Amino acid sequence: MRVLIIGCGYVGLPLGATLVRAGHEVFGVRRSCAGADQLAAAGIQPFAADITKPADLARLPTPFDWVVNCVSSTKGGVEEYREVYLEGTRHLIEWLAACPPKKLVYTGSTSVYGQIDGAAVKETSPTEPASDTSKILVETEKLLLDAAAQKRLLAVVLRVAGIYGEERGHLFQQYLRDEARITGKGERIINMIHRDDLVGVILAALKNGRAGEVYNAVDDEPVTQLHFFRWLAETLGKWMPPFATDAEDAQRKRGLTNKKVLNRKLKMELGYQFKYPTFRQGYTDEIRRLEDAGLLNIQPEPR
Ligand SMILES: NC(=O)c1ccc[n+]([C@@H]2O[C@H](COP(=O)([O-])OP(=O)(O)OC[C@H]3O[C@@H](n4cnc5c(N)ncnc54)[C@H](OP(=O)(O)O)[C@@H]3O)[C@@H](O)[C@H]2O)c1
């Protein structure tokens, strides 16, 4: 297969490397040439192109059998979201109209689920998020699902939970830096997926995902913040983070969702088996890696 990965970063790079090892011809896109050596070392052919610029896309060496869109908005503001996700996807659909791939996989986000009551959500649950950035992601999905319904593009949407793994995992990093806070009573639910599993899920979606379908890409265990930190504290022999103050809580609460994202469809339809079914296995590996590299500096609990 000739495979194009747009957004060859934390997820795209190991995805590309895995595809190269499996014998595919892989092209990786980033906006600049920075990191081109890393891509080339993995056997990926690097291209500098910006998904927000149709002229850049037009220069890519079509046709491709598989396309993966895993660009990420680096700044995170509403305007950048609109440019990178919504308009970027629109450009992609228009560009691929002349040479449609056998499959396109887009890595969206579970943030499209706006539920705040801790409900279990599956792919058919309402996607009515309060935040403006998540609304843009709902619109982006719609572009792809409409294109698939009209048989213009064989697109599959993945709704990806919080990605963790080597050097990643927002709460874990905060915890190691002693900057973590437990919000509310710690009852907010966290949904996660290890980067290696996300790579596996994307491959499964490229091979077996049905065009026009949405799959939640999340592991088996949604976990409350409190349980997550308790496990980390016990595993690392480090104290629990403090509870956030009311003022901090009030500030953070805006736009925060609370839901348990289910992965049954992914497992049933794509037959995906997780390498790290829960954060416990994934973080056990990451903690071991940090220990082996001498990078864990756990301070004893103050008396
Ligand atoms: N991180 C999470 O917890 C999370 C949660 C849900 C969903 N996701 C989604 O998962 C996917 C993979 O995320 P990731 O962690 O691998 O992101 P990442 O490490 O930030 O990689 C994104 C890549 O996209 C490139 N890029 C950014 N803007 C671009 C543009 N306009 N045109 C072309 N390339 C561009 C970046 O390279 P340059 O900056 O050099 O261009 C980078 O290599 C993304 O779609 C993200 O939205 C992530």
The ligand as an SDF file (V2000), in Angstrom:
LIG
                    3D

 48 52  0  0  0  0  0  0  0  0999 V2000
   -3.2330   14.2790   22.6190 N   0  0  0  0  0  0  0  0  0  0  0  0
   -4.4010   13.7880   22.9800 C   0  0  0  0  0  0  0  0  0  0  0  0
   -4.6300   13.4240   24.1280 O   0  0  0  0  0  0  0  0  0  0  0  0
   -5.4800   13.6410   21.9290 C   0  0  0  0  0  0  0  0  0  0  0  0
   -6.7590   13.3590   22.3370 C   0  0  0  0  0  0  0  0  0  0  0  0
   -7.7320   13.1640   21.3770 C   0  0  0  0  0  0  0  0  0  0  0  0
   -7.4020   13.2550   20.0400 C   0  0  0  0  0  0  0  0  0  0  0  0
   -6.1500   13.5550   19.6480 N   0  0  0  0  0  0  0  0  0  0  0  0
   -5.8370   13.5970   18.2100 C   0  0  0  0  0  0  0  0  0  0  0  0
   -4.8960   12.5750   17.9340 O   0  0  0  0  0  0  0  0  0  0  0  0
   -4.1330   12.9310   16.7880 C   0  0  0  0  0  0  0  0  0  0  0  0
   -2.6680   12.6770   17.0190 C   0  0  0  0  0  0  0  0  0  0  0  0
   -2.1940   13.5550   18.0080 O   0  0  0  0  0  0  0  0  0  0  0  0
   -0.6410   13.6620   18.3480 P   0  0  0  0  0  0  0  0  0  0  0  0
   -0.5250   13.6220   19.8070 O   0  0  0  0  0  0  0  0  0  0  0  0
    0.1350   12.6960   17.5220 O   0  0  0  0  0  0  0  0  0  0  0  0
   -0.3260   15.1400   17.8350 O   0  0  0  0  0  0  0  0  0  0  0  0
    1.1020   15.8090   17.6490 P   0  0  0  0  0  0  0  0  0  0  0  0
    2.1940   15.0580   18.3050 O   0  0  0  0  0  0  0  0  0  0  0  0
    0.9290   17.2550   17.9750 O   0  0  0  0  0  0  0  0  0  0  0  0
    1.3630   15.6420   16.0900 O   0  0  0  0  0  0  0  0  0  0  0  0
    0.6350   16.3650   15.1610 C   0  0  0  0  0  0  0  0  0  0  0  0
    1.4940   16.5020   13.9330 C   0  0  0  0  0  0  0  0  0  0  0  0
    0.7620   17.3180   13.0020 O   0  0  0  0  0  0  0  0  0  0  0  0
    1.6720   18.2260   12.3780 C   0  0  0  0  0  0  0  0  0  0  0  0
    0.8740   19.3720   11.9950 N   0  0  0  0  0  0  0  0  0  0  0  0
    0.3290   20.3120   12.7970 C   0  0  0  0  0  0  0  0  0  0  0  0
   -0.3650   21.2000   12.0720 N   0  0  0  0  0  0  0  0  0  0  0  0
   -0.2500   20.8090   10.7860 C   0  0  0  0  0  0  0  0  0  0  0  0
   -0.7520   21.3090    9.5540 C   0  0  0  0  0  0  0  0  0  0  0  0
   -1.4700   22.4460    9.5220 N   0  0  0  0  0  0  0  0  0  0  0  0
   -0.4630   20.6540    8.4180 N   0  0  0  0  0  0  0  0  0  0  0  0
    0.3030   19.5280    8.4370 C   0  0  0  0  0  0  0  0  0  0  0  0
    0.7920   19.0040    9.5690 N   0  0  0  0  0  0  0  0  0  0  0  0
    0.5280   19.6340   10.7320 C   0  0  0  0  0  0  0  0  0  0  0  0
    2.7070   18.5230   13.4540 C   0  0  0  0  0  0  0  0  0  0  0  0
    3.9760   18.8300   12.9170 O   0  0  0  0  0  0  0  0  0  0  0  0
    4.4230   20.3610   12.6600 P   0  0  0  0  0  0  0  0  0  0  0  0
    4.0580   21.1250   13.8910 O   0  0  0  0  0  0  0  0  0  0  0  0
    5.8980   20.2340   12.4190 O   0  0  0  0  0  0  0  0  0  0  0  0
    3.6630   20.7750   11.4570 O   0  0  0  0  0  0  0  0  0  0  0  0
    2.8290   17.1600   14.1510 C   0  0  0  0  0  0  0  0  0  0  0  0
    3.8160   16.3760   13.5550 O   0  0  0  0  0  0  0  0  0  0  0  0
   -4.4980   14.3730   16.4690 C   0  0  0  0  0  0  0  0  0  0  0  0
   -5.4310   14.3720   15.4130 O   0  0  0  0  0  0  0  0  0  0  0  0
   -5.1600   14.8700   17.7300 C   0  0  0  0  0  0  0  0  0  0  0  0
   -6.0740   15.8820   17.4650 O   0  0  0  0  0  0  0  0  0  0  0  0
   -5.1810   13.7560   20.5680 C   0  0  0  0  0  0  0  0  0  0  0  0
  1  2  1  0
  2  3  2  0
  2  4  1  0
  4  5  1  0
  4 48  2  0
  5  6  2  0
  6  7  1  0
  7  8  2  0
  8  9  1  0
  8 48  1  0
  9 10  1  0
  9 46  1  0
 10 11  1  0
 11 12  1  0
 11 44  1  0
 12 13  1  0
 13 14  1  0
 14 15  2  0
 14 16  1  0
 14 17  1  0
 17 18  1  0
 18 19  2  0
 18 20  1  0
 18 21  1  0
 21 22  1  0
 22 23  1  0
 23 24  1  0
 23 42  1  0
 24 25  1  0
 25 26  1  0
 25 36  1  0
 26 27  1  0
 26 35  1  0
 27 28  2  0
 28 29  1  0
 29 30  1  0
 29 35  2  0
 30 31  1  0
 30 32  2  0
 32 33  1  0
 33 34  2  0
 34 35  1  0
 36 37  1  0
 36 42  1  0
 37 38  1  0
 38 39  2  0
 38 40  1  0
 38 41  1  0
 42 43  1  0
 44 45  1  0
 44 46  1  0
 46 47  1  0
M  CHG  2   8   1  16  -1
M  END
$$$$
